């Protein structure tokens, strides 16, 4: 019988160790996983491959084209016999022809050269779009990660507050039994305990919701469990000093949304050059070879193919004169494209400058709010200690104790919120400085 109970006992000893050894995700782990598995990034990576294929094709356009054709025809009806010049009715006539032709453009207004440059720019734009997506995802994951840490702090505070009120309930019950306080005091403490329980449940739900949000960002719906590392962010908090907007702006000009806009401007200039190139004459060279067979002649098939050889070479000059103003309209639209791309660059630069100004202002405001909430929670904690001492000896009503307890939890929650909001804003400023987001 002893052997039968050894296995369950062994499992009870092993399972907690296994559970405690489950992976906890760091912020860097989350960001790295998202970069590797996010569907939007994967889709944009396909766009990179497409742009690379287009670039390769633009280079191949410099290679001569070579095409071959073979055809065989059969005709029924009246036909002339070339041997005796007599008309023969309803005779089947057959013929076979074969040809090959190679052609190359010698000059096309530099359109092919500019096409290669344009496709190369588009490859760079596609790469920058992936980088932009990664940056956006990193920021959102950092926001969600800090929200989980915040929810965890509020939950721990709510549980501690609940435990404290539980102790007060036991103390109040003893004082009621001893006749030191009225029974109404016990009822008020019980009501406060119910309120504390509600705060714990609410904080736990917020933590679960924050974890679910991050799991959805990472597409981890099938994961059995998901936990993040506990990070003490206090070491990140320093006295805030007003940042130089111009310096932050200079650093942030290397962000992909700015560089891609500048590259799109370069590409629009290339599109204008391509449109102008089509207004110039084009010169091409071609060479061909053809032969044919007809059953109206008596020679064998291969003899006719040999005798009917028809090699050729030629040069072609195409001069655009009038094409329903299509070329002229294309040039006008290309010029408008350059102007539009120029405005887009300036627009993104202005937007970035405003975002940096706002981020700097928010960081300063959140720092002041953090310091104020820190002072506030310290003062309320000190006040609550006196309230609790008076309540413990029965010279303070349960109502006053409940109000003080509620105010303390509210102040602590505001303190945690301001702290994590300030930390997130510091990370945003580091991002504008070109630093990777990490904790």
C-alpha angles and dihedrals in degrees: 000000000000091000091054093060096045095080097054090045091050091050091051089055096045102041096065089052091051092048093048089052095059115126117269114204120230120207089253090052091053094048093046092048091049092051090054099042110025110122095216090056091047090051092050090049087059087054088055090055090049092051090048089052090051090051091051090050092050089056092047090056088078090065117092116257118238124194133171131192137189124190136179124192134189124198131188125200141056113349137168121247105224091204101063099006092237121145113242120193127222097004122158110237121192133186136177128199134182131187143169128199134187124191138177134182111237097186128007103162092278089288094136093050091050090045089059091051091048094050090048090054090050090054090055091048090053091051091050091050089058089050091050091051090049091051093049092048092047091054093048092047091050090051091050093044092053090047089058091050090049092049090049092053092049091048092052090048091049091051092049090049090049091051090049092052090047088058090048090051091055090048092048091050091054092048090050091049089050091049093240095123136024122267089243088069090061091050092051092050090049089053090050090051090053089051090050090050089053090052091052092050092047092048091048091051091050090052092049091049092049091050091049091051092054092045089054090051088054094040091237098146092131095051113115093215137002127196133163130216118269106244125188103216095185091098089061093058115096134159106284118240120192110259126227105253093202092051092049089047093053090052093047095052086087091064113120096243090061097041092047090052090051091049090050087055089053090048092051089053089052090049088054090051090050092051091049090048090060090062090065126083116265127217124205138177127210137179127192144181127198143166140169147198129214127186089215086082124067098225119107120263099257093041090058091046088054096046096043097056113144115187118180143176129192147172122219129200116193116194116188108222108153126356102162088281089288094135092046091049090049090054091050092050091048090054089051088050090056091050092047092050090049091053090047091055092051091044093053091046091051092047091050092050091051091048090053092048090050093046091051092048092047091050092052092047094046091049091054090047090049093051091046093049090047091054090043095053091047091053094046092047090053091047091048091054090060091045091052093048091052091046091050092057092043101247094113128064123243089240092061089046091051093050092049092048092050092048091051094052091047091051092048091050092050090049093053092046093051091046096053094041089053092049091051091050090051088054090052090054090048088051090056088051090057097255119139116248111255142136 
